[in-house]
Amino acid sequence: MFISFEGIDGSGKSTQARRLAQTLAARATEVVLTREPGGSEGAEEIRRLLVEGRGERWSPETELLLFTAARRDHVERLIRPARARGAWVITDRFADSTRVYQGLVRADLRQLVEELHRLTIGIEPDLTFIIDIDPEVSLTRGQARGGPEDRFETFGLTFQKKLREGFLTLAAEAPERIRVIDGSGSEDEVATRVLAALT
């Protein structure tokens, strides 16, 4: 399967992606754990342009093109080859993040997002988990984490609230693919919810 984890910044999606990958690997399943933007050499180079620096470093349109370029390289060099050999692929973010960040919240670019995705990417995950959490909690986590990759956290709480609304809107649009997971509680509790939704 090809599984993506989505959610607002600091929701715990990266942790849950790693936890699920470890659980599946323990069952002798080949698992490729990856992330976006990034996952391949070229995409990792583009990642630095996107997640570091000032909030208004790029326009939403430029962000969309950079994310799409990174995703194309990621799909070509990592995701498709892994799927072709029968591995499970688990990614921390995929196209739904672009649909929400650039398509709904940063700007009204949803139609352009979908058209670029259709023309250049052409695949969707088999299953997507949205880790849903209170934006105030997630923003506090993200700010506490620190480091240079805090560009989107600098947009503040209102931005995070809009992101959460966007992800929940997507979940309502694609209930056959997207599962919303309560992100409150301990890592173990959330991981149990993810496994229950997977089975």
Buried (B, 14 or more C-beta within 10 A) or exposed (E): BBBBBBBBBBBBBBBBBBBBBEBBEEEEEEBBBBBBBBBBEBBBEBBEBBBEBEEEEBEBEEBBBBBBBBBBBBBBBBBEEBBEEEBBBBBBBBBBBBBBBBBBBBBEBBEBBBEBBEEEBEBBBEBBBBBBBBBEBBBEBBEEEEEEBBBBBEBEEEBBBBBBBBBBEBBEEEEEBBBBBEBBEEEEEBBBBBEEEBE
